[in-house]
Each structure stands twice: as C-alpha cells, then as structure tokens.
C-alpha cells in the first residue's frame, strides 16, 4: 500500500454502519467510501444517496466480488458476522467487523486461520478503547506511575424497552448470540481487560428480569485477573438513569471515568494520587499526553496506519478471542454457579462443553 493510496470501503448494513460511514467521511485522506450494501433495497439506496455513494448492493456476495474494494466493513446482525467475515477474507478483502466478530472462541480460531491464508487483515471493532480518558490511564500505566492494580469496578447500567426488541434479530439467542453481555456490556468489559490484562477466573450470575426475551438483561460477576487484582462487573438493561462507569484502584492512584452511558471512556476522568508527590507526577505526565482521534475515527485511522506500516492492528482477533472467552466463562459460570470457570482452560478449547460452539447460554 503506497502512502497516497486511499482504502476503498464497502459497508454491509445500514444500522450502525451509518456511524461507520460518518467516520470514514471524516478521514478523506485515508478512506474512500465506495459502496453500500443492505438487504432492504429502499434503505440501501436512501443511505447511499444521503452519504453521496453511487454504488449500491443488496447482496453481500456481490459486494465481496467488487474488484475495486479494499475493505469490507461488516455491520450486519450478530449471527452474520462470522460467515460474512470468512466470505470477505476468501474474496481477498481486508475486513472490519462489528462486535461480536464471531459466536465462540473456536470461530475466532477459524478466522485467524482464514486471515493468515488470505494475506489480508481483519480488525474487530472496539472503538471505546480510544477515548481520551481511558487512553490517559493507559499512558500513566505505561509511564510506570499507577503501581500495582488492586480492584476495578465496571458498571453498564442502560435501559432497553420493548421497542428496542421490535427489530426481529434482537433478544434471541440464535441471532443476537447472547444478551447484555454480548450486545451491550462487551465494550466496557473489553476496556477493563485493555487496562488490566487477561482474566484468570470468573464467578457470574445472569438473569432475564427486565424484558420477556430469550437472553439475559441483568448480570453480576466477580473476576480475578491474572495480575492478582479483582474486578466486579454489573450490567442491567433496566436502569432508569443510564450510566457507564469504570473505576480503578491502584497502589499509587485511583482513576474514575465520567458516567455518560455511551462515551464514558472519553474525558473527563478523575485521577487521584495517593500522596501529593504522586499527584504531581500524574499532572506532569499528563501534560505530555498527546491525544489521538477517539471512537470509530480513532480506530479507523489507526487501522489505516497499521496497514501502511505493517504494524499490529489497533484491535486484533486474539483480543476479540479474549473477549469472547470472558463472555463464555460468565455464561458457563452462571449455568453452574457453584464453581468458578477458569479462562486458562477455555483458552485451550474450541468451545465450552455443552454450548455446541456457541457462547450464548
């Protein structure tokens, strides 16, 4: 890829795909939005017209065979992500795929093999990683200022009512691939592991309390991290006040996010030093923090430069595998609440026994 080459992108799915499209349009030196695909003909044409895109498809296979596309961006319902990602790689396209990129760790393994064979790159979407608040905490860790991790809490308290589930694929195990853990809290939990690293063991309980759907909408979980710290996760889709919050306690400081439900990894975050000296170190370090683009724009810009440089992608399939392994462990623990499910075992197996290669309960 030359320095001047724009990546030509075709987006499949006009739901969250519109947000992806808006991000690409804000990176005109790196990307050219070249095609829109949706099974609803009217929606596909209307979206393409609004975005100034001339080429429209209603068939994903036809999109993949378009010779002048470099990247297929998959924004379709969850159950389609894995087969469509495999198809796009087989068509020798780079792939960007919304969460969850697959339905089990075993399917992630398939994608890793397919990516290697294709010679192309596949990037799962975890755009919340790139919020400035979370990036500042990562910067402080990299500077050696935070010290030992003790405890973290993650709250994903949102509200979903019957109208949300009026879209046919939502709220069903077969098509959504899970409930609040898969569709809503997955980003917040990825941010936790992005900061603290992998999980060692899990104890979790899940329930369906808010809406009469097939999948969980309330979760309580206790985690032991590989670094020896603990984390607690709470998830509900029945909170009248919607909030997302991360709070981390280290030996040298505490870090707490804002509580905006859909942008809590962005500024402002509060960093509190354990002593005045550490507070001064925090302030001095953050004065040297250079903010990069956030959200989808930040992830897509990093994707472009990774392809240009040959460096590791900003989010990898192995990281997506870690995310699905955690979800799998929480589901397994909830199904057998008397025992902890250790991720070390899950990472060595294709899927959890009894789930038939799927991480939904």
Residue pairs with C-beta under 8 A, 6 or more apart in sequence:
1 7
1 307
1 308
3 308
6 29
6 30
6 31
6 32
7 30
7 31
7 32
7 70
7 71
7 94
7 304
7 307
8 31
8 32
8 34
8 68
8 69
8 70
8 71
9 24
9 31
9 32
9 33
9 34
9 35
9 69
9 70
9 71
9 72
9 73
9 96
10 34
10 35
10 36
10 37
10 55
10 57
10 63
10 66
10 69
10 71
10 72
10 73
11 17
11 20
11 21
11 33
11 35
11 36
11 37
11 73
11 75
12 37
12 38
12 60
12 63
12 72
12 73
12 74
12 75
12 76
12 84
13 37
13 38
13 74
13 75
13 76
13 77
13 98
14 36
14 38
14 40
14 43
14 44
14 47
14 75
15 75
16 75
16 98
17 36
17 38
17 47
17 73
17 75
18 47
18 51
19 296
20 73
20 75
20 96
20 296
20 300
21 33
21 36
21 47
21 51
22 296
23 295
23 296
23 297
23 300
24 31
24 32
24 33
24 300
25 33
25 51
26 297
27 297
27 300
27 301
27 304
30 300
30 301
30 304
31 300
31 304
33 51
33 53
34 53
34 55
34 66
34 68
34 69
35 53
35 55
35 56
35 57
35 63
35 66
35 69
36 44
36 47
36 48
36 51
36 53
36 55
36 56
36 57
37 44
37 56
37 57
37 58
37 59
37 60
37 62
37 63
38 44
38 47
38 58
39 58
40 58
41 58
44 56
44 57
44 58
45 56
47 53
48 54
48 55
48 56
55 66
57 63
57 66
60 76
60 84
60 87
61 87
63 69
63 72
64 72
64 87
64 88
64 90
64 91
64 93
65 91
69 93
70 93
70 94
71 93
71 94
71 95
71 96
72 84
72 88
72 91
72 93
72 94
72 95
72 96
73 95
73 96
73 97
74 80
74 81
74 84
74 85
74 88
74 95
74 96
74 97
74 98
75 98
76 84
76 98
77 169
77 175
77 176
78 100
78 103
78 169
78 175
78 176
78 177
78 182
78 183
79 103
79 169
79 174
79 175
79 176
79 177
81 97
81 98
81 100
81 101
81 102
82 101
82 102
82 103
82 107
82 110
82 111
84 97
85 95
85 97
85 101
85 102
85 111
85 114
85 122
86 110
86 111
86 114
88 95
89 95
89 111
89 114
89 115
89 117
89 118
89 120
89 122
90 114
90 118
92 118
92 119
92 120
93 120
94 120
94 121
94 122
94 123
94 307
95 120
95 121
95 122
95 123
96 122
96 123
96 125
96 300
96 303
97 122
97 123
97 124
97 125
98 125
99 124
99 125
99 126
99 182
99 186
99 187
99 320
99 323
100 177
100 178
100 182
100 186
100 320
100 323
100 324
100 327
101 108
101 111
101 122
101 124
101 125
101 317
101 320
102 108
102 110
102 111
102 320
102 324
103 177
103 357
103 358
103 359
103 360
104 324
104 328
104 350
104 351
104 355
104 357
104 358
104 359
105 321
105 324
105 325
105 328
105 346
105 347
105 349
105 350
105 351
105 359
106 350
106 351
106 357
107 357
108 317
108 320
108 321
108 324
109 321
109 350
111 122
111 317
112 317
112 318
112 321
115 121
115 122
115 317
121 306
121 307
121 313
122 317
123 299
123 303
123 313
123 314
123 315
123 316
124 315
124 316
124 317
124 319
124 320
125 296
125 299
125 315
126 187
126 190
126 194
126 299
126 315
126 319
126 320
126 323
127 187
127 295
127 296
127 298
127 299
128 134
128 187
128 188
128 190
128 191
128 265
128 295
129 135
129 190
129 191
129 194
129 265
129 299
129 314
129 315
130 265
130 292
130 293
130 294
130 295
130 298
130 299
130 302
130 314
131 263
131 264
131 265
131 266
131 267
131 294
131 295
132 265
132 266
132 267
132 291
132 294
133 257
133 258
133 264
133 265
133 266
133 267
133 268
133 269
134 191
134 194
134 195
134 246
134 257
134 265
134 269
135 289
135 291
135 292
136 267
136 269
136 271
136 286
136 289
137 146
137 195
137 248
137 255
137 269
137 271
138 194
138 195
139 285
139 286
139 289
140 146
140 253
140 255
140 271
140 282
140 285
140 286
141 195
143 285
145 252
145 253
145 278
145 281
145 282
145 285
146 248
146 250
146 251
146 252
146 253
146 255
147 250
147 251
147 252
147 253
148 227
148 229
148 250
148 251
149 196
149 225
149 227
149 228
149 229
149 248
149 249
149 250
150 229
150 230
150 249
150 250
150 251
151 229
151 230
151 231
151 232
151 248
151 249
152 192
152 195
152 196
152 229
152 230
152 231
152 232
152 246
152 247
152 248
152 249
153 231
153 232
153 233
153 234
153 245
153 246
153 247
154 185
154 188
154 189
154 191
154 192
154 231
154 232
154 233
154 234
154 245
154 246
155 188
155 234
155 235
155 243
155 244
155 245
156 180
156 184
156 185
156 188
156 233
156 234
156 235
156 236
156 244
157 234
157 235
157 236
157 239
157 241
157 242
157 243
157 244
157 261
158 184
158 236
158 237
158 239
158 242
158 244
158 261
159 237
159 238
159 239
159 240
159 242
160 184
160 210
160 211
160 217
160 237
161 211
162 211
164 170
165 171
165 211
165 213
168 175
169 175
169 176
170 176
170 183
170 213
171 179
171 211
171 213
171 214
171 215
172 213
172 214
172 215
173 214
173 215
173 358
173 360
173 361
176 182
176 183
176 215
176 360
177 358
177 359
177 360
178 215
178 216
178 327
178 331
178 359
178 360
178 361
179 206
179 208
179 213
179 214
179 215
179 216
179 217
179 360
180 215
180 216
180 217
180 218
180 219
180 235
180 236
180 237
181 189
181 206
181 216
181 219
181 235
181 327
181 330
181 331
182 215
182 327
182 359
182 360
184 235
184 237
185 219
185 233
185 235
186 323
186 327
188 233
188 244
188 246
188 264
189 233
189 323
189 326
189 327
190 319
190 323
191 246
191 265
192 231
192 233
192 246
193 199
193 319
193 322
193 323
193 326
195 248
196 225
196 227
196 229
196 231
196 248
197 225
197 226
197 227
198 225
198 226
198 322
198 343
199 223
199 224
199 225
199 226
199 231
199 322
199 325
199 326
199 329
199 343
200 223
200 224
200 225
200 226
200 342
200 343
200 344
201 223
201 224
201 340
201 341
201 342
201 343
202 221
202 222
202 223
202 224
202 326
202 329
202 330
202 333
202 340
202 341
202 342
202 343
203 221
203 222
203 333
203 337
203 340
204 219
204 220
204 221
204 222
204 233
204 329
204 330
204 331
204 333
204 334
204 337
205 219
205 220
205 221
205 333
205 334
205 337
206 216
206 218
206 219
206 330
206 331
206 334
206 361
207 216
207 217
207 218
207 219
208 214
208 215
208 216
208 217
208 218
209 217
209 218
209 236
209 238
210 217
210 218
210 236
210 237
210 238
211 217
211 237
215 360
215 361
216 334
216 361
217 236
217 237
217 238
218 235
218 236
218 237
218 238
219 233
219 234
219 235
219 236
219 330
219 334
220 232
220 233
220 234
220 235
221 232
221 233
221 234
221 330
221 333
222 230
222 231
222 232
222 233
223 230
223 231
223 232
223 233
224 230
225 231
242 261
243 259
243 260
243 261
243 264
244 257
244 259
244 260
244 261
244 262
244 264
245 256
245 257
245 258
245 259
245 264
246 255
246 256
246 257
246 264
246 265
247 254
247 255
247 256
247 257
248 254
248 255
248 256
251 274
252 273
252 274
252 278
253 271
253 272
253 273
253 274
253 278
253 282
254 271
254 272
255 269
255 270
255 271
255 272
256 269
256 270
256 272
257 264
257 265
257 269
258 264
258 266
258 267
258 268
258 269
260 266
263 295
266 294
271 282
271 286
272 279
273 279
273 280
273 281
273 282
292 298
292 301
292 302
293 301
299 314
299 315
302 313
302 314
303 313
303 314
305 311
306 312
306 313
306 314
321 347
322 347
324 359
325 343
325 346
325 347
326 343
327 359
328 346
328 351
328 352
328 355
328 359
329 341
329 342
329 343
329 346
329 352
331 352
331 355
331 359
331 360
331 361
332 341
332 346
332 352
332 355
333 339
333 340
333 341
334 361
335 354
335 361
341 352
346 352
350 357
351 357
351 358
351 359
352 359
